[in-house]
Amino acid sequence: MLDFTAMRGSHHIGLALGKSALLWAAAALLAALAPGRGVDGNGRVTFQDVTSAAGIRFVNAAAPEKRYIVESMGGGVALFDFDHDGRLDIYLVNSYTVEAALEGRPRPRAALYRNRGDGTFEDVAEKAGVADPGWAMGVAVADYDNDGLDDLYVTCFGPNRLYHNRGDGTFEDVTARAGVGDARFSTGAAWGDYDRDGLLDLFVANYVDFKLNDLPQFGKGPLCQYRGVPVQCGPRGLAGAGDTLYHNNGDGTFADVSRRSKTADASMPYVGWGTKLFDYDNDGWLDLFVCNGHVYPQIEGAYPEGYYRQRKLLYRNLRNGTFAEVAASSGKALLERRASRGAAFGDFDEDGDVDIVVNDLDGPPMLLRNEGGNRAGHWISLLLTGTKSNRNAVGARVRLKVGDLVQVDEVRSGDSYLSHSDWRLHFGLGTAAVVDEIAIQWPSGRTESLRKVKADRVVSITEGKTPGP
């Protein structure tokens, strides 16, 4: 038996390995060191499309022509550990069509891909009870009842769904009991403890007032034209829908406090959707990713640079207040034109750099594995757990110092577009192998700090129980 501690790129600290596990670890280490994997010959970090190799067969079944605005939305995705095995799983919502809804045809299924831990995934959505949330748009993840398990809130056209994690690999639909089934055209949602009572509240963003029994006529009138091309109607000409703020009562139910809180009414040529500032090359400076796709399929070829499917953008931080768009040199997958929507970020293969999963309309998603970020620089990832604060530590603020470089980040629930990324806060450290100081301000008001923390590992921090270096 051997004890491996804080191996670079590993989340597992102090694991005792048997013979078979040791052979697997040795093979994985050799694969990681093999040429061709990671930084390319020109020293660039690239992204490789491993969707098919990972066993992801999901297809987003949106209407090809997008004759109605409700058919252009959706595409949410979440990266989270639903079965609490320490590995990031993927939840992908599916689309639907007006024609199918009017005819009462079955909805395409959502997918919950369980991470097997070997680079592949299996779809367990049916078994888990989350395969048919409705005409789904987005997803937000949170442990709303502080029981140690992440729950799912799915926004929809038509009532939203709250799935409570039972802890046995399945979820229970508790929407009616919780009172959070907003029946409007909901898109984004985010969890946050706005009143600092240690319980996560829920904000739901609704889009426009769209009704299946009163459909706008495609391409008719000036509000249903784009540069002279007939397109779907909206959002211009359609009334907006108010948003909803739900207060967590602490007993499994929520109260709509929208009116009381006064929240109810509250770059060409690309059309951007899922986006995030993140450090893809671990140099300690935040870069920017944007996935794109137009809402009107009819513009394809209608005029120069008229593309419905569009490539992704990756901006590298040049550390001087400017960015360089580097998608062309960062893997051919980023240049493939897709009708992208949601994007979620996290280290699914646990190798020390941030990967991306993008949900696209009209086809499969794209799982983008970061190739070489972990070799380009050192890193550290922080998994915060609240005690007096909400368990997910949503709202916790972290200040990390390495030499003269100071980084600040917060734990968030829901980000990008209609999506949820990994709870863990990932920091690139460049050439530094030790973090000078980590200061945490918890939502409860408590502050804690750690000093001289070794890099290249995930550090779990529980409120009030500060670990050693």
Salt bridges, closest charged atoms under 4 A:
ASP40 OD2 - ARG44 NE 3.18
GLU65 OE1 - ARG67 NH1 3.53
ASP85 OD2 - ARG87 NH2 3.12
GLU103 OE1 - ARG105 NH1 2.15
GLU122 OE2 - ARG114 NH2 2.50
GLU126 OE2 - ARG109 NE 2.83
ASP132 OD1 - ARG107 NE 2.80
ASP132 OD2 - ARG109 NH1 3.71
ASP143 OD2 - ARG391 NH1 3.72
ASP145 OD2 - HIS164 NE2 2.59
ASP147 OD2 - HIS164 NE2 3.35
GLU172 OE2 - ARG177 NH1 3.77
ASP173 OD2 - ARG161 NE 3.48
ASP182 OD2 - ARG184 NH2 2.99
ASP195 OD2 - HIS247 NE2 2.73
ASP197 OD2 - HIS247 NE2 3.68
ASP209 OD1 - LYS211 NZ 2.73
ASP265 OD2 - ARG259 NH1 3.02
ASP281 OD2 - ARG316 NE 2.92
ASP283 OD2 - ARG316 NH2 3.88
ASP283 OD2 - ARG319 NH2 3.33
GLU300 OE2 - ARG337 NH1 3.28
GLU325 OE1 - ARG311 NH2 2.85
GLU336 OE2 - ARG338 NE 2.82
ASP349 OD2 - ARG37 NH2 3.83
GLU350 OE1 - HIS11 ND1 3.56
GLU350 OE1 - HIS12 NE2 3.64
ASP351 OD2 - ARG37 NH2 3.96
ASP360 OD2 - ARG338 NH1 2.64
ASP362 OD1 - LYS66 NZ 2.46
GLU371 OE1 - ARG37 NE 2.54
GLU371 OE2 - ARG369 NE 2.59
ASP409 OD1 - ARG412 NH1 2.86
GLU410 OE2 - ARG397 NH1 2.91
ASP415 OD2 - LYS276 NZ 2.93
ASP422 OD2 - ARG424 NE 2.63
ASP436 OD1 - LYS452 NZ 3.29
GLU437 OE2 - ARG451 NH2 3.42
ASP456 OD2 - ARG8 NH1 2.86
ASP456 OD2 - HIS378 ND1 2.67
GLU463 OE2 - ARG446 NE 3.87
